[in-house]
């Protein structure tokens, strides 16, 4: 999905719309490593700032606690040349933009969306954010992207603050990573970043336990391993089957 299509379907608040090209030459000076500059140069065709959602462009409030800070959200479109580079590009962009960002990566056949988990940090006493984890969406077709943004409905922001808005966007995107066939008019399936982390860990634990059980010969050691495996399978099922 190209920048024109994305700009149309997001239906962003009018004041938030930017559509500003970010020249790669403007990014290079902010990158310390030569390989990071090469990555941007070789893998990225263009970068656009699609929207800035803040107090001036929406009716939402800043959210600040001891550990979190959401004062504005940047929506960014990146047209890619190379696949499988999205996470690296996202992490580079988080160092350039000191705000929570949502990045749509566009390829010829599909698009993906990356979001992050953010912690608060202070720079010379001024609050800012640092990304601690990144999350990728599934591969979206044009039709699926239309459905996603229609569901998110950025044209009518009902959230109280920018944390609620960022999590609403993220949880809709992560909900789409669950494998189920959506029914017509079904409610959106939301998945938090913490739940996505738990799913990933459960899948790793299940694979590990299967290997341990296969290798173990003593029945008295197999039984507790099997019990643990069954519990983790049951928990995983509860997390991933919510959309059915």
matplotlib code that plots the C-alpha trace (Angstrom):
import matplotlib.pyplot as plt

x = [0.0, 1.5, 1.6, -1.5, -3.6, -2.5, -3.1, -6.7, -7.7, -6.2, -8.7, -6.5, -7.6, -7.1, -4.7, -2.5, -1.8, 1.7, 2.7, 6.3, 9.1, 12.1, 15.2, 17.6, 20.4, 18.8, 18.9, 22.5, 24.1, 22.1, 23.4, 26.8, 27.5, 28.4, 26.4, 23.3, 23.7, 24.2, 21.1, 19.0, 20.6, 20.2, 17.0, 14.8, 13.3, 11.5, 10.4, 7.3, 6.0, 2.3, 0.9, 1.8, -0.8, -0.3, -2.2, -2.2, -3.7, -6.1, -8.2, -6.1, -4.0, -0.4, 0.1, 3.0, 3.9, 7.2, 7.9, 5.9, 5.6, 3.3, 3.1, 2.7, 2.6, 4.3, 2.8, 5.5, 5.4, 8.5, 8.7, 11.1, 13.5, 14.6, 12.6, 13.4, 14.9, 11.9, 12.8, 16.3, 14.9, 12.2, 14.9, 16.9, 13.9, 13.2, 16.6, 15.8, 12.2, 12.1, 8.4, 6.3, 6.1, 3.9, 5.7, 4.0, 6.4, 5.3, 6.3, 5.0, 2.9, 2.0, 2.5, 3.6, 3.2, 5.7, 5.1, 7.1, 7.0, 8.4, 9.9, 10.3, 13.7, 15.0, 17.5, 18.9, 15.7, 13.4, 11.1, 11.6, 11.1, 13.2, 12.0, 12.5, 10.8, 9.5, 6.4, 5.6, 2.2, 1.2, 1.5, -1.4, -3.0, -4.6, -8.0, -6.8, -5.2, -8.4, -10.3, -7.7, -7.8, -11.6, -11.6, -9.1, -11.0, -8.5, -11.1, -12.9, -10.5, -12.4, -9.3, -8.5, -4.7, -1.9, -1.0, -4.6, -4.5, -1.1, -2.2, -5.5, -3.6, -1.0, -3.5, -5.6, -2.5, -1.3, -4.8, -4.5, -1.4, -3.7, -4.7, -8.5, -11.2, -13.0, -16.8, -18.7, -19.5, -17.4, -15.8, -12.1, -9.7, -7.2, -3.9, -1.6, 2.2, 2.5, 0.2, 2.2, 5.4, 3.7, 2.6, 6.2, 7.6, 5.0, 5.8, 9.5, 8.8, 6.5, 9.1, 11.7, 9.6, 8.7, 12.4, 13.1, 10.3, 11.5, 15.0, 14.0, 13.9, 12.8, 9.0, 9.2, 10.9, 8.6, 5.4, 6.2, 7.5, 4.3, 2.2, 4.1, 3.7, 0.0, -0.4, 1.5, -0.5, -3.7, -2.6, -1.5, -4.8, -6.7, -4.6, -4.7, -8.2, -10.1, -11.1, -12.9]
y = [0.0, 3.3, 6.6, 8.0, 5.0, 4.9, 8.6, 8.1, 5.1, 6.2, 9.1, 10.9, 14.1, 17.0, 18.9, 15.8, 15.2, 15.9, 13.9, 15.2, 13.5, 12.8, 12.8, 10.0, 12.6, 14.2, 10.9, 9.9, 12.5, 11.0, 7.5, 6.7, 3.4, 3.1, -0.1, 1.7, 4.3, 1.6, -0.1, 3.0, 3.7, 0.2, -1.1, 2.0, 3.8, 6.6, 7.7, 9.9, 11.4, 10.7, 12.3, 13.8, 13.1, 15.4, 17.9, 20.5, 18.1, 16.1, 16.5, 13.8, 14.4, 13.6, 10.5, 10.4, 8.1, 7.1, 4.5, 5.7, 8.8, 9.3, 12.9, 12.4, 9.7, 9.7, 7.7, 7.0, 5.3, 3.6, 2.3, -0.6, -2.0, -5.1, -7.6, -8.8, -5.5, -3.9, -4.5, -3.0, 0.0, 0.4, 0.4, 3.0, 5.2, 5.0, 6.6, 9.4, 10.1, 10.4, 9.6, 6.5, 5.6, 3.5, 2.5, 1.1, -0.7, -0.9, -3.6, -4.3, -7.3, -6.5, -4.1, -4.7, -2.5, -2.2, -0.9, -0.9, -1.2, 2.0, 3.0, 6.5, 8.1, 11.5, 13.4, 16.5, 16.3, 16.3, 13.2, 11.1, 7.5, 4.5, 1.4, -1.9, -4.3, -4.2, -6.0, -6.8, -7.3, -10.0, -9.3, -7.2, -7.0, -3.7, -5.0, -6.1, -2.8, -1.0, -3.3, -2.6, 1.2, 1.1, -0.8, 1.4, 4.5, 7.3, 9.8, 9.5, 9.4, 8.2, 7.6, 9.8, 10.1, 9.1, 5.9, 4.6, 5.6, 3.9, 0.7, 0.7, 0.8, -1.8, -4.2, -4.2, -4.9, -7.7, -9.1, -9.8, -12.0, -14.6, -17.4, -17.6, -17.0, -13.8, -13.9, -11.1, -8.3, -9.9, -7.7, -6.8, -9.2, -7.3, -8.6, -6.7, -6.5, -8.4, -11.2, -11.4, -11.8, -14.5, -16.4, -16.2, -17.5, -20.3, -21.5, -21.7, -23.5, -26.0, -26.8, -27.2, -29.5, -31.7, -32.2, -32.9, -35.5, -37.2, -37.5, -38.5, -42.3, -42.3, -42.2, -40.5, -37.5, -37.6, -37.2, -33.7, -32.6, -33.7, -32.0, -28.7, -29.2, -29.7, -26.6, -24.4, -25.8, -25.0, -21.5, -20.9, -22.2, -19.7, -16.8, -17.7, -19.0, -16.0, -15.0, -18.2]
z = [0.0, -1.1, 0.7, -1.2, -0.3, 3.3, 3.7, 2.4, 4.5, 7.9, 8.0, 10.4, 12.3, 9.8, 12.1, 12.5, 8.8, 7.7, 4.6, 4.8, 3.0, 5.3, 3.1, 3.8, 3.7, 6.8, 8.7, 7.9, 10.3, 13.2, 12.6, 14.2, 12.5, 8.8, 8.5, 9.8, 7.1, 4.5, 5.7, 5.2, 1.8, 0.4, 2.0, 2.1, -0.9, 0.9, 4.4, 5.0, 8.2, 7.8, 11.0, 14.4, 17.0, 20.0, 22.1, 19.3, 16.7, 18.9, 22.0, 23.9, 27.0, 27.7, 29.8, 32.3, 35.2, 36.9, 34.2, 31.1, 29.0, 26.0, 24.9, 21.1, 18.5, 15.1, 12.3, 9.6, 6.2, 4.9, 1.3, 1.3, -1.3, 0.7, 2.8, 6.3, 7.3, 8.9, 12.6, 12.1, 10.3, 13.1, 15.8, 13.9, 13.6, 17.4, 18.0, 15.5, 16.8, 20.6, 20.7, 20.4, 16.7, 14.5, 11.2, 8.1, 5.9, 2.3, -0.2, -3.6, -2.5, 1.1, 4.0, 7.7, 10.7, 13.5, 17.0, 20.2, 24.0, 25.5, 28.9, 30.2, 30.4, 31.4, 29.3, 31.2, 33.3, 30.3, 29.9, 26.7, 25.7, 24.8, 23.0, 24.9, 22.5, 19.0, 17.6, 14.0, 12.4, 10.0, 6.3, 5.2, 1.8, 0.7, 1.6, 5.1, 5.7, 4.8, 7.3, 10.0, 9.8, 9.5, 12.8, 14.5, 13.4, 13.9, 12.7, 16.0, 18.9, 22.0, 24.1, 27.0, 26.4, 24.1, 26.0, 25.5, 21.8, 21.2, 23.0, 21.0, 17.7, 18.9, 20.4, 17.2, 15.1, 17.4, 17.6, 13.9, 14.5, 16.1, 13.8, 13.5, 10.9, 11.7, 11.6, 9.8, 12.2, 14.9, 17.6, 17.1, 18.8, 20.9, 22.0, 24.3, 24.0, 27.3, 26.0, 22.7, 24.8, 26.8, 23.7, 22.3, 25.6, 25.8, 22.3, 23.2, 26.5, 24.7, 22.1, 24.9, 27.0, 24.0, 23.4, 27.1, 27.3, 24.1, 25.6, 29.1, 29.8, 33.4, 33.9, 37.2, 35.5, 32.4, 34.4, 35.9, 32.5, 30.8, 33.4, 32.8, 29.1, 29.3, 31.5, 29.1, 26.1, 27.9, 28.7, 25.1, 23.8, 25.9, 24.6, 20.9, 20.6, 21.8, 18.3, 17.5]

ax = plt.figure().add_subplot(projection="3d")
ax.plot(x, y, z, "-o")
ax.set_aspect("equal")
plt.show()
